[in-house]
């Protein structure tokens, strides 16, 4: 599969732009800590970071994504994390634009326009998580599914790697099965050759450390997400990601209605991806990525006349352009040398007042960061959902919101201190019930029983 120089160019541009984004995602820290244990030969299969769910089974469906992050951190510190993010964004943008270019060769304006919704929506996921690596795999899957039998076979090893990186692989498996079904319908005399391909695709998802648990994890995120968490909620038109998604969905519907009819293969990709994207904000980039070649193959080219009169670029020039862009990408380390964690939204100043050991109740958004900033204090909760669903998460909400009965929940867990925001209801209610304020600033409050 050859990638167009235009796609490489845009990939390089966005790779450099994403280095301007600070490192501050709280989930990064528990991913790195999990990967660090895996790197040491101790893949965590039970909870080890919190004091509320310690010893409970945990999913290992992102073990490779965690390991990649840990290796980047161990090899080059925080610049390694930022370099990994930049390389992932480079690959994602290049694949998305190349999918458009493959559908509409020599029409870069159309390709850029078709790729724009995918770039805008995926931008909200350009953070330091395995989720970003999963989007890269999804973009590559979309690109391969447009090819022939050779490309269809290549989706199987891709799916195997993807299943170790992130739970979004389940959608990739669904698309492979749908593609096999569509090709079987279209190629009736040889339809049975797609059965072993579909079978090996299913098998590829079961060969990792998680086994069948990989399906359980993906199913849990899809069937029972906590909707009160913003990224797990349905797309909301009042937010920027929600508005971009609804515009993208409208473009898909309008393109399908006003232009050439969608083929069976396109329908069996776009419809299931659209349904998945409608279930949660975090899934919305998937539709935009899947729709890129569909848009590119049908949207009009505003400079078609000029393009038809211009000579094609010689193949040698394309090769030199590609070499130049790859050389430019080699200078990426310069852009990431000063990478560091932006702690401006975290309670760094409050840590001295936080007791060590179990018993500290913490704000959900700070849980992952606390694993990095104060490892001697196990967390009450962090960004991982399934060690804490449903009981610990429900107890967290009862305490932080000072819901009726919160004191009995505190007593049952044996909470001895709280690290919360001044705006959290518990910051007011606990002081009314005799909790002492050990620290307070504009970011955090530390309360001691």
C-alpha positions in Angstrom: 0.0 0.0 0.0 1.6 3.2 -1.2 0.8 6.4 0.7 0.4 9.6 -1.3 2.9 12.5 -0.7 0.0 14.8 0.0 -1.2 12.5 2.8 2.4 12.4 4.2 2.6 16.2 4.1 -0.6 16.7 6.1 0.5 14.0 8.5 3.7 15.8 9.2 1.9 19.2 9.6 -0.5 17.8 12.2 2.3 15.8 13.9 4.1 19.0 14.6 1.0 20.9 15.7 0.0 18.2 18.2 3.4 18.7 20.0 2.0 22.1 21.1 -0.6 20.3 23.2 0.6 19.8 26.8 0.8 16.4 28.6 -2.0 16.6 31.2 -4.4 13.6 30.6 -5.0 12.0 34.0 -5.6 8.6 32.4 -2.1 8.6 31.0 -0.5 8.0 34.4 -2.4 4.8 35.2 -1.8 3.5 31.6 2.0 4.1 32.2 1.9 2.5 35.6 0.1 -0.6 34.3 2.6 -0.8 31.4 5.5 -0.4 33.8 4.4 -3.5 35.7 3.9 -5.4 32.4 7.4 -4.3 31.3 8.7 -5.8 34.5 7.0 -9.1 33.7 4.0 -8.7 36.0 0.9 -8.1 33.8 -1.7 -6.9 36.3 -4.7 -9.2 36.4 -6.1 -7.9 39.7 -6.4 -4.4 41.0 -3.3 -3.0 42.6 -3.6 0.8 42.5 -6.7 1.5 44.6 -7.6 0.7 48.1 -11.3 0.3 47.4 -11.1 -2.4 44.8 -7.8 -4.0 45.6 -7.5 -7.6 44.5 -10.6 -7.4 42.2 -10.0 -8.9 38.7 -9.2 -6.3 36.0 -9.3 -6.4 32.2 -6.0 -6.8 30.3 -7.5 -5.7 26.9 -5.2 -2.6 26.6 -2.0 -4.3 27.8 0.0 -3.6 24.7 -1.2 0.0 24.5 -0.1 0.4 28.2 3.2 -1.2 27.4 3.9 1.0 24.4 3.3 4.1 26.6 5.5 2.7 29.4 8.3 1.9 26.9 8.1 5.5 25.5 8.3 6.9 29.0 11.2 4.7 30.1 13.2 5.3 26.9 12.9 9.1 26.7 10.9 10.4 29.6 8.0 12.7 28.9 9.5 13.7 25.5 9.0 10.0 24.6 5.3 10.2 25.4 4.9 13.3 23.3 6.9 11.8 20.4 4.6 8.7 20.5 1.6 11.0 20.3 3.0 12.9 17.4 3.9 9.7 15.5 0.4 8.4 16.1 -1.2 11.6 14.9 1.1 11.6 11.8 0.0 8.0 11.0 -3.7 8.8 11.6 -3.9 11.9 9.5 -1.7 10.3 6.7 -4.0 7.3 6.6 -7.2 9.3 6.6 -6.0 11.6 3.8 -4.6 8.7 1.8 -7.9 6.9 2.0 -9.4 10.0 0.4 -6.7 10.2 -2.2 -7.1 6.5 -3.1 -10.8 7.2 -3.8 -10.1 10.4 -5.7 -6.6 10.4 -7.2 -5.1 13.7 -8.2 -7.9 15.7 -6.4 -6.1 17.0 -3.3 -8.8 19.6 -2.6 -11.5 17.0 -2.5 -9.3 14.7 -0.4 -8.6 17.4 2.1 -12.3 18.4 2.3 -13.3 14.7 2.8 -10.7 14.2 5.5 -11.5 17.4 7.4 -14.4 16.0 9.4 -12.3 13.1 10.5 -9.4 15.4 11.5 -11.7 17.8 13.4 -13.5 15.0 15.3 -10.5 12.8 16.0 -8.7 15.9 17.3 -10.5 15.5 20.6 -8.9 12.1 21.0 -5.3 13.2 20.3 -4.3 12.5 23.8 -1.8 10.1 25.4 -4.0 7.0 25.6 -4.2 3.7 23.8 -7.5 5.0 22.4 -5.4 7.1 19.9 -3.5 4.0 18.8 -6.9 2.3 18.3 -8.0 5.1 16.0 -4.8 4.6 13.9 -5.7 0.9 13.6 -9.3 1.8 12.6 -8.1 4.2 9.9 -5.8 1.5 8.5 -8.6 -1.0 8.6 -10.8 1.4 6.6 -8.0 1.8 4.1 -7.4 -2.0 3.8 -11.1 -2.9 3.4 -11.2 -0.8 0.2 -8.7 -3.1 -1.4 -8.8 -6.7 -2.8 -8.3 -10.1 -1.3 -4.7 -9.4 -0.3 -5.7 -6.3 1.7 -8.5 -8.2 3.3 -6.1 -10.9 4.5 -3.9 -8.1 5.9 -6.7 -7.0 8.2 -6.3 -10.2 10.2 -2.8 -9.5 11.6 -3.9 -5.9 12.0 -6.9 -7.0 14.1 -4.6 -9.2 16.2 -2.4 -6.2 17.2 -5.4 -3.9 17.6 -7.0 -6.4 20.0 -4.0 -6.0 22.3 -4.0 -2.2 22.0 -7.5 -1.1 22.7 -11.1 -2.4 23.0 -12.2 -0.6 19.9 -10.9 -3.6 18.0 -14.4 -5.1 18.3 -15.7 -2.7 15.7 -12.9 -3.7 13.4 -13.9 -7.4 13.8 -17.5 -6.4 12.9 -16.3 -4.6 9.8 -14.2 -7.5 8.6 -17.2 -9.9 9.0 -19.5 -7.4 7.2 -16.9 -7.0 4.4 -16.7 -10.8 4.0 -20.5 -11.0 3.9 -20.7 -8.3 1.2 -18.0 -9.9 -0.9 -19.6 -13.3 -0.6 -22.9 -11.8 -1.9 -21.1 -10.0 -4.8 -18.9 -12.9 -5.7 -21.3 -15.9 -5.5 -19.2 -18.5 -7.4 -16.3 -18.2 -4.8 -18.2 -17.1 -1.8 -16.9 -19.9 0.5 -13.4 -18.6 0.4 -14.4 -15.8 2.8 -15.4 -18.3 5.5 -11.9 -19.0 6.7 -11.0 -15.3 6.5 -13.9 -14.5 8.8 -13.0 -17.4 11.1 -9.3 -16.4 11.4 -10.5 -12.8 12.2 -12.5 -14.1 15.1 -9.6 -16.2 16.3 -7.2 -13.3 16.1 -9.2 -11.5 18.8 -8.9 -14.4 21.2 -5.1 -15.0 21.1 -4.0 -12.3 23.6 -3.7 -12.5 27.3 -7.3 -11.5 27.8 -8.9 -14.4 25.8 -12.7 -14.1 25.9 -12.4 -11.3 28.5 -11.4 -9.0 25.6 -15.0 -9.4 24.3 -16.4 -8.8 27.8 -14.5 -5.5 28.1 -15.6 -4.2 24.7 -19.2 -5.3 25.4 -19.2 -3.6 28.8 -18.1 -0.3 27.3 -20.7 -0.5 24.6 -23.7 -2.0 26.5 -23.3 -0.4 30.0 -21.3 2.8 29.8 -21.7 5.3 32.7 -23.5 8.1 30.8 -22.8 10.7 33.4 -19.1 10.7 32.3 -18.9 13.2 29.4 -17.1 11.0 26.9 -19.4 8.0 27.6 -22.6 10.1 27.1 -24.5 10.4 23.8 -23.3 13.1 21.4 -24.6 16.5 22.5 -25.1 19.2 19.8 -24.4 21.8 22.5 -20.8 20.8 22.6 -18.2 21.2 19.9 -17.6 17.5 19.4 -21.3 16.8 19.3 -21.9 19.6 16.8 -19.0 18.4 14.5 -20.5 14.8 14.7 -24.0 15.9 13.8 -22.6 17.9 10.8 -20.7 14.8 9.7 -23.7 12.6 10.1 -25.8 15.1 8.0 -23.1 15.1 5.3 -23.2 11.3 5.2 -26.9 11.3 4.8 -26.9 14.1 2.2 -24.1 12.5 0.2 -25.9 9.2 0.1 -29.2 10.9 -0.8 -28.1 13.4 -3.4 -25.2 11.5 -5.1 -24.4 8.1 -6.4 -26.0 5.3 -4.4 -23.8 3.7 -1.8 -22.5 0.3 -2.7 -23.2 -2.7 -0.5 -19.7 -2.7 1.0 -20.0 1.0 1.8 -23.4 0.5 3.4 -22.1 -2.3 5.6 -19.3 -0.1 6.8 -21.1 3.2 7.3 -24.4 2.0 8.9 -22.8 0.0 11.8 -20.2 2.6 12.4 -22.8 5.3 12.5 -24.9 3.3 15.0 -21.8 2.8 17.2 -20.9 6.5 17.0 -24.4 7.5 18.1 -23.9 5.6 21.4 -21.1 7.7 22.9 -19.1 10.9 22.3 -15.9 9.0 22.4 -17.0 6.9 19.3 -17.9 9.9 17.1 -14.6 10.1 15.3 -15.1 6.6 14.0 -17.9 7.7 11.6 -15.9 10.6 10.2 -12.9 8.3 9.5 -15.1 5.6 7.9 -16.9 8.2 5.7 -13.7 9.7 4.2 -13.4 7.6 1.1 -17.2 7.8 0.7 -17.1 11.6 0.7 -14.0 11.7 -1.5 -15.5 9.5 -4.2 -18.7 11.5 -4.5 -18.0 15.2 -3.8 -17.4 17.5 -6.8 -13.9 18.8 -7.6 -14.1 22.6 -7.9 -10.9 22.8 -10.0 -11.5 19.8 -12.1 -11.1 21.7 -15.3 -7.7 23.2 -14.3 -6.6 19.8 -13.0 -7.4 18.0 -16.2 -5.3 20.5 -18.2 -2.3 20.3 -15.9 0.4 17.6 -16.4 0.7 14.8 -14.0 3.7 14.9 -11.7 6.5 12.4 -12.7 6.9 9.4 -10.6 10.4 10.4 -9.7 9.2 13.7 -8.3 6.7 11.9 -6.1 9.5 9.7 -4.8 11.6 12.7 -4.0 8.7 14.4 -2.3 8.0 11.4 -0.2 11.7 11.1 0.8 11.7 14.8 1.8 8.7 14.4 4.0 10.1 11.4 5.8 13.3 13.3 6.4 11.3 16.2 7.7 9.6 13.9 10.1 13.0 12.8 11.4 13.3 16.3 13.0 10.3 15.6 15.2 12.5 15.0 18.3 13.4 18.7 18.3 9.8 19.6 18.8 9.4 17.3 21.8 12.6 18.0 23.7 10.9 20.3 26.3 7.9 18.0 26.9 6.7 18.0 30.5 3.6 17.3 32.5 1.3 20.4 32.7 0.1 20.2 36.3 -1.7 23.6 36.4 -5.1 21.8 36.8 -3.9 19.3 39.4 -3.6 19.8 43.2 0.2 19.7 43.4 0.3 22.2 46.3 -2.2 20.1 48.3 -0.1 16.9 48.3 1.8 17.7 51.5 -1.5 17.8 53.4 -2.7 14.5 52.0 -2.0 11.5 54.4 -0.1 8.5 53.1 -1.6 5.1 52.9 -5.1 3.9 52.3 -8.2 5.8 53.3 -8.0 8.9 51.1 -11.0 9.8 49.0 -10.0 11.6 45.8 -11.6 13.5 43.0 -12.3 11.2 40.0 -10.3 13.4 37.6 -7.2 13.3 39.8 -7.0 9.6 40.4 -4.6 8.7 37.6 -2.4 11.7 38.3 -2.2 10.7 42.0 -0.6 7.4 41.0 2.2 9.4 39.5 2.4 12.3 42.0 1.9 10.5 45.3 2.4 6.7 44.8 2.5 6.2 48.6 -1.3 7.0 48.7 -3.5 4.5 47.0 -6.5 6.0 45.2 -10.2 5.7 46.0 -11.0 5.8 42.2 -9.4 6.7 38.9 -10.2 6.8 35.2 -10.5 3.1 34.8 -14.2 2.1 34.9 -14.5 -1.6 35.4 -12.6 -2.1 38.6 -15.1 0.3 40.2 -18.4 -0.4 38.4 -21.0 -0.5 39.9 -20.4 -0.2 43.6 -17.3 1.9 44.1 -18.4 4.3 41.3 -21.8 4.7 43.0 -20.2 5.3 46.4 -17.9 7.9 44.8 -20.9 9.8 43.4 -22.7 9.6 46.7 -19.8 11.1 48.6 -18.6 13.8 46.2 -22.2 15.0 45.6 -22.9 14.8 49.3 -26.0 12.8 48.6 -28.3 11.6 51.4 -26.5 8.9 53.3 -23.0 10.0 52.3 -21.8 9.8 55.9 -22.7 6.1 56.1 -20.8 5.5 52.8 -17.8 7.3 54.2 -18.0 5.2 57.4 -18.3 1.9 55.5 -15.2 2.6 53.5 -13.3 4.1 56.4 -12.4 7.3 54.6 -10.0 9.4 56.8 -9.2 12.2 54.4 -10.7 13.8 51.2 -9.0 15.6 48.3 -11.7 17.3 46.3 -12.4 20.5 44.5 -13.8 23.6 46.4 -16.8 23.5 44.1 -17.7 19.8 45.0 -20.7 19.7 47.3 -18.8 17.5 49.8 -16.3 20.3 50.3 -19.1 22.3 52.0 -21.1 19.5 53.6 -18.1 17.8 55.2 -17.0 20.9 57.0 -20.5 21.4 58.3 -20.2 17.9 59.8 -17.0 18.5 61.6 -14.3 17.7 59.0 -11.2 19.9 59.4 -9.8 21.8 56.4 -6.1 20.9 56.2 -5.5 22.8 53.0 -7.4 25.0 50.6 -6.6 26.9 47.4 -8.4 27.7 44.2 -7.9 24.1 42.9 -8.3 21.8 45.8 -9.5 21.2 49.4 -8.0 18.7 51.7 -10.4 17.6 54.5 -9.4 15.5 57.5 -11.8 13.7 59.7 
